């Protein structure tokens, strides 16, 4: 019996052809893109079907967002726990960075605001310890905004807690000691002086103005104004809250000027580059004439020393000085016209 012929030899044909086709295709794919060596006849042009590769832009890593806006929003609603949670989340994501330090200072203020003295003390002490360590390791208080602002806030909270627990004298002694110990920038020292003034300035003789420069006519000294009530207006040309006081301040001036009221505007140079100060002075003059038109004749004193002594870290600040030169009220905030009226009638006596 003749065996049936096998079909395997015949089945190799299509597989062999397929293999050859694949090999040929791969060879074409791996062939160099440069044209072959010239044989005397020009090589046929080849269409370049490849897309040019554009360099990808380098996207910088975004800086960690500050938690402080959210913290402040929660504190404004007396929600200290949520504020603490926001800072906890920031710490888990970004560690204990500068924003975390600022957040701790906000928690100290928030705890004071809601009446949690234990937490206010704890957060303020934590911030002060961290700042002390940073300063001990070479941080310059005038070059680190996070440390400057956080330390200033913590010291204010500590002073406020001392005032509530041990009285004004203890709080004032603490602030004076910190002023003597820390040689910080003008804004930092102004902040501590503001707190000290809130504790001690009312009832004492108003510190004489150090007139370093002025806009317009030469301003009078406080000593030369004895016998007249004085309202010292501490402002800055960029200050929006100061501008918003212009109308009420003008009305107050017109009502009390016949009783001898003298308003003096006190500001300082904020430019550290002395060469830029003429331009800043011109800007002060321009802003005053534009936004305080009814007060155009009010003398303007430019003084870093007096700005620091009167605690001009908060603008506007108002100092009410009676006819004998004694401070009757110190207000580092934006008062209403009704608040002016509560104090000014006392001054002309």
C-alpha positions in Angstrom: 0.0 0.0 0.0 1.4 3.2 -1.1 1.4 5.8 1.7 -0.3 9.1 1.1 2.2 11.8 0.2 2.8 14.3 3.0 1.6 17.9 2.5 4.2 19.4 4.8 6.7 20.2 2.0 4.0 22.2 0.2 3.0 24.1 3.4 6.5 25.6 3.7 6.1 27.7 0.6 3.8 30.4 1.9 5.6 30.6 5.3 9.0 31.0 3.5 7.6 33.7 1.3 6.2 35.5 4.4 9.5 35.3 6.2 11.3 36.8 3.2 8.8 39.6 3.0 9.2 40.4 6.7 13.0 40.4 6.5 12.9 42.7 3.4 10.5 45.1 5.2 12.8 45.2 8.3 15.8 45.8 6.1 14.1 48.8 4.5 13.1 50.1 7.9 16.6 49.9 9.2 18.3 51.3 6.1 20.2 54.6 6.7 18.3 57.7 5.9 21.2 59.2 4.0 21.2 58.7 0.2 23.5 56.0 -1.2 26.9 56.8 -2.7 26.6 58.4 -6.0 26.9 56.2 -9.1 27.1 59.1 -11.5 23.4 59.5 -11.8 21.5 61.7 -9.4 19.7 59.7 -6.7 16.0 60.0 -6.6 14.7 62.4 -4.1 13.1 60.9 -1.0 10.3 62.6 0.8 11.1 63.3 4.4 8.1 62.0 6.3 9.6 62.4 9.7 8.3 65.2 12.0 10.8 67.6 13.5 11.3 67.1 17.2 10.7 70.3 19.2 12.5 70.7 22.5 10.0 70.3 25.4 9.8 73.4 27.6 11.0 72.9 31.1 8.2 73.5 33.6 9.5 74.8 36.9 8.4 73.1 40.0 5.7 75.3 41.6 6.5 76.7 45.0 4.4 75.3 47.8 1.2 77.4 48.2 0.9 79.2 51.4 -1.7 78.0 53.9 -2.1 81.3 55.5 -5.0 82.6 53.4 -7.1 79.6 54.4 -6.0 79.9 58.0 -7.0 83.5 58.2 -10.4 82.8 56.7 -11.0 80.1 59.3 -9.8 82.3 62.1 -12.1 85.1 61.0 -14.9 82.7 61.6 -13.5 81.7 65.0 -12.8 78.3 63.7 -9.4 77.5 65.2 -9.7 73.7 64.8 -10.1 74.0 61.0 -7.2 76.5 60.9 -5.0 74.0 62.7 -6.1 71.3 60.3 -5.1 73.4 57.3 -1.6 73.8 58.7 -1.4 70.1 59.5 -2.1 69.3 55.9 0.5 71.8 54.7 3.1 70.2 57.0 2.4 66.7 55.7 2.9 67.9 52.1 5.6 70.4 52.3 7.3 70.0 55.7 8.1 72.7 58.2 9.0 75.4 55.7 8.7 79.2 56.0 5.0 79.1 55.3 4.6 76.6 58.1 6.3 79.0 60.5 4.1 81.8 59.4 1.1 79.6 59.8 2.1 78.8 63.4 2.2 82.5 64.1 -1.3 82.9 62.7 -2.5 80.1 65.0 -1.0 81.9 68.0 -3.0 85.0 67.1 -6.1 82.9 66.3 -5.9 81.1 69.7 -5.7 84.5 71.4 -8.7 85.7 69.4 -10.9 82.9 70.4 -9.8 83.0 74.0 -7.8 79.9 74.2 -4.9 81.1 76.3 -3.2 77.7 76.6 -2.9 77.3 72.9 -1.9 80.9 72.4 1.0 80.5 74.8 2.0 77.2 73.2 2.0 78.4 69.6 3.8 81.7 70.5 6.5 79.8 72.5 6.9 77.4 69.6 7.4 80.2 67.1 9.8 82.1 69.3 11.9 78.9 69.8 12.0 78.2 66.1 13.0 81.8 65.3 15.6 81.8 68.0 17.2 78.7 66.6 17.1 80.2 63.1 18.8 83.4 64.2 21.4 81.4 66.2 22.3 79.6 62.9 22.9 82.8 61.0 19.5 83.9 59.7 19.4 87.7 59.2 16.2 89.1 60.6 16.2 91.9 58.1 16.5 89.4 55.2 14.1 86.7 56.2 10.5 88.0 55.9 9.0 84.7 57.3 11.2 84.9 60.4 10.6 88.6 60.9 6.8 88.5 60.6 6.4 85.3 62.6 8.7 86.4 65.4 7.0 89.8 65.6 3.5 88.2 65.8 4.7 85.7 68.5 6.2 88.5 70.6 2.9 90.5 70.3 0.9 87.5 71.4 3.2 86.9 74.3 2.9 90.6 75.4 -0.9 90.4 75.1 -1.0 87.3 77.2 1.2 88.9 79.8 -1.0 91.9 79.9 -4.0 89.7 80.6 -2.3 87.5 83.2 0.2 89.7 84.9 -0.7 93.3 84.0 0.5 96.1 81.7 3.7 96.7 83.6 4.9 93.1 83.0 3.9 93.2 79.4 5.7 96.5 78.8 8.8 95.2 80.5 8.8 92.2 78.2 8.5 94.3 75.1 11.2 96.7 76.2 13.6 93.8 76.8 12.9 92.4 73.3 13.5 95.8 71.8 16.8 96.1 73.6 17.8 92.5 72.6 16.8 92.4 69.0 18.3 94.7 66.4 15.8 94.0 63.6 14.7 96.1 60.6 12.6 99.3 61.0 9.3 97.5 60.3 10.0 94.9 63.0 11.0 97.5 65.6 8.0 99.6 64.7 5.8 96.7 65.4 7.2 96.2 68.9 6.9 99.9 69.5 3.3 99.8 68.5 2.6 97.2 71.1 4.6 99.1 73.7 2.7 102.3 72.8 -0.6 100.5 73.2 0.5 99.6 76.7 2.2 102.8 77.9 1.9 105.9 75.6 -1.5 107.2 76.8 -1.0 109.6 79.7 2.6 110.3 78.9 4.2 113.2 77.1 4.2 112.7 73.3 7.7 112.0 72.0 9.1 114.9 70.0 9.2 114.5 66.3 12.5 114.0 64.6 12.1 115.9 61.4 14.5 114.3 59.0 12.8 115.6 55.9 9.4 117.1 55.0 7.1 117.9 52.1 5.9 121.4 51.6 6.4 124.1 54.3 8.7 123.3 57.2 6.6 121.5 59.9 6.3 122.7 63.5 7.7 120.8 66.4 5.3 119.4 69.0 6.9 121.7 71.6 6.0 124.8 69.5 2.3 123.6 69.5 1.8 123.5 73.2 -1.5 125.2 73.9 -3.1 123.6 70.9 -4.5 120.1 70.5 -2.6 117.9 67.9 -3.8 114.9 65.9 -0.8 113.0 64.6 -1.7 111.0 61.4 0.8 108.2 60.7 0.3 107.1 57.1 2.0 105.7 54.0 1.4 106.9 50.4 0.6 103.3 49.3 -1.9 102.7 52.1 -5.5 102.2 51.0 -6.9 102.4 54.5 -5.2 105.8 54.9 -6.8 107.0 51.7 -10.2 105.9 52.9 -9.8 108.1 55.9 -9.3 111.3 53.9 -12.9 112.4 53.7 -13.7 111.9 57.4 -10.4 113.4 58.4 -11.1 116.5 56.2 -14.5 116.9 57.9 -13.0 116.6 61.3 -10.3 119.1 60.4 -12.9 121.7 59.2 -15.0 121.3 62.4 -12.1 121.6 64.8 -9.6 123.9 63.1 -11.2 127.0 64.7 -10.6 125.4 68.1 -6.9 125.3 67.3 -6.6 121.6 66.2 -3.3 121.0 64.3 -3.1 117.8 62.2 0.4 116.6 61.3 1.0 113.8 58.8 3.9 111.5 59.6 5.4 109.1 57.2 8.9 107.7 56.4 11.0 106.7 53.5 10.4 103.0 52.6 13.1 103.0 49.9 16.3 101.6 51.2 18.2 103.0 48.2 18.9 106.6 48.9 19.2 107.4 45.2 15.5 106.5 44.8 14.2 108.7 47.6 13.7 111.9 45.6 11.3 110.0 43.4 9.6 108.6 46.5 9.3 112.0 48.1 7.7 113.4 44.9 5.2 110.5 45.0 4.3 111.3 48.6 3.6 114.9 47.5 1.6 113.8 44.5 -0.5 111.3 46.5 -1.2 113.8 49.2 -2.3 116.5 46.8 -4.5 114.1 44.8 -6.2 112.1 47.6 -6.0 114.5 50.6 -6.9 117.7 48.7 -8.9 119.3 51.7 -5.8 118.7 53.9 -3.3 120.3 51.5 -1.9 122.7 54.1 -1.3 120.0 56.6 2.4 119.6 57.3 4.0 116.3 56.2 7.0 115.0 58.2 9.3 112.3 56.8 11.1 110.6 59.6 12.2 107.0 60.1 13.1 107.6 63.7 9.7 109.0 64.6 7.9 106.5 62.4 9.6 103.7 64.4 9.0 105.4 67.8 5.3 106.0 67.1 4.9 102.4 66.0 4.1 103.1 62.3 4.0 99.4 61.4 0.2 99.8 61.2 -1.1 102.5 58.9 -3.1 104.5 59.6 -2.3 105.2 63.2 -3.7 108.2 65.1 -2.1 109.8 68.1 -4.4 112.3 70.0 -2.3 114.9 71.9 -3.9 117.4 74.2 -2.9 121.1 74.7 -0.3 120.2 77.3 1.5 117.8 75.1 0.1 114.6 76.8 -1.1 111.7 74.7 -4.7 111.1 75.4 -5.3 108.2 73.0 -3.2 106.0 70.7 -5.1 104.2 67.9 -3.1 102.0 65.5 -6.1 101.3 63.3 -8.7 102.9 61.1 -11.4 104.6 63.3 -14.8 105.8 62.3 -15.7 109.5 62.3 -17.8 108.8 65.4 -14.6 107.5 67.1 -12.9 110.8 66.3 -15.8 112.7 67.8 -15.5 110.7 71.0 -11.9 111.8 71.5 -11.4 115.2 69.9 -13.8 117.2 72.1 -11.6 116.3 75.1 -8.4 117.7 73.5 -9.3 121.5 73.2 -9.9 121.9 76.9 
